[in-house]
Amino acid sequence: MFMNHEIIFFTSIFAVLIGFIAFAILKKRKRSAKSIYKLIDDLEKKYIY
């Protein structure tokens, strides 16, 4: 029982930490919609065509 509680506890802390890091990176790297569409288009040309 204790092991299951410990896994749930650390998993939730890990998920919150990953979410916070992702949010901080996305907030720091703001991009306009135009640049995001250009990036997607470039990736499609590189990997699909």
MARTORMAR-147961 format. One record per residue: x, y, z of N, C-alpha, C in turn; residue in three letters. Coordinates in steps of 0.001 Angstrom, whole numbers, padded with zeros to 6 digits, always signed. Example, Ala and Ser with C-alpha at 12.3 -4.5 7.8 and 13.67 -1.06 7.14 Angstrom:
BEGIN
+013190-005690+007800+012300-004500+007800+013200-003300+007800ALA +012850-002250+007080+013670-001060+007140+012900+000030+007870SER 
END
This chain:
BEGIN
+000830-001198+000000+000000+000000+000000+000867+001251+000000MET +001912+001230+000810+002791+002395+000883+003506+002626-000440PHE +003904+001543-001101+004617+001671-002372+003727+002338-003421MET +002461+001961-003479+001541+002547-004445+001352+004044-004173ASN +001226+004426-002923+001071+005835-002558+002328+006628-002930HIS +003477+006020-002724+004741+006684-003053+004874+006923-004552GLU +004486+005952-005369+004561+006092-006826+003633+007204-007299ILE +002423+007243-006777+001457+008284-007168+001983+009666-006773ILE +002561+009775-005589+003084+011045-005098+004208+011570-005985PHE +005197+010712-006276+006326+011160-007088+005941+011392-008540PHE +004992+010626-009042+004529+010845-010418+003847+012200-010553THR +003036+012562-009563+002361+013852-009627+003362+015003-009525SER +004346+014883-008657+005378+015927-008548+006147+016040-009856ILE +006487+014892-010460+007230+014889-011722+006410+015540-012836PHE +005111+015246-012896+004253+015823-013934+004137+017338-013764ALA +004003+017805-012535+003917+019250-012291+005228+019928-012668VAL +006343+019288-012350+007651+019849-012692+007836+019949-014201LEU +007481+018896-014925+007587+018917-016390+006675+019988-016981ILE +005462+020109-016460+004538+021132-016947+005060+022530-016703GLY +005650+022760-015547+006189+024077-015236+007362+024423-016144PHE +008235+023449-016395+009388+023686-017285+008900+023977-018699ILE +007929+023206-019181+007397+023430-020530+006740+024803-020627ALA +005982+025187-019601+005332+026496-019604+006365+027617-019604PHE +007443+027460-018836+008485+028485-018776+009185+028624-020123ALA +009452+027508-020783+010110+027563-022099+009189+028209-023122ILE +007912+027819-023118+006977+028390-024094+006757+029875-023846LEU +006733+030276-022598+006539+031687-022289+007753+032503-022724LYS +008934+031922-022574+010158+032615-022946+010292+032735-024467LYS +009858+031700-025180+010009+031680-026635+008681+031988-027305ARG +008233+033206-027197+006979+033587-027866+007246+033725-029359LYS +006345+033167-030140+006454+033263-031593+005133+033775-032147ARG +005249+034499-033223+004029+034953-033875+003415+033793-034649SER +002146+033922-034972+001457+032871-035716+002105+032659-037075ALA +002565+033745-037691+003196+033642-039008+004456+032788-038944LYS +005278+032981-037923+006512+032209-037820+006217+030747-037492SER +005158+030488-036730+004790+029103-036427+004324+028389-037689ILE +003503+029054-038506+003063+028443-039760+004230+028203-040705TYR +005184+029118-040726+006366+028937-041571+007184+027747-041084LYS +007326+027607-039777+008062+026480-039217+007391+025156-039574LEU +006073+025091-039441+005337+023870-039786+005493+023558-041265ILE +005404+024574-042107+005543+024385-043540+006934+023866-043892ASP +007966+024444-043273+009332+023991-043523+009530+022536-043088ASP +008960+022171-041943+009087+020791-041471+008350+019821-042385LEU +007182+020233-042885+006452+019379-043824+007265+019159-045101GLU +007872+020212-045619+008676+020085-046835+009878+019178-046595LYS +010460+019284-045405+011670+018510-045125+011375+017028-044934LYS +010288+016696-044219+010072+015309-043834+008991+014585-044639TYR +008100+015312-045318+007021+014642-046030+007309+014587-047537ILE +007780+015664-048090+007980+015690-049548+009354+015194-049941TYR 
END
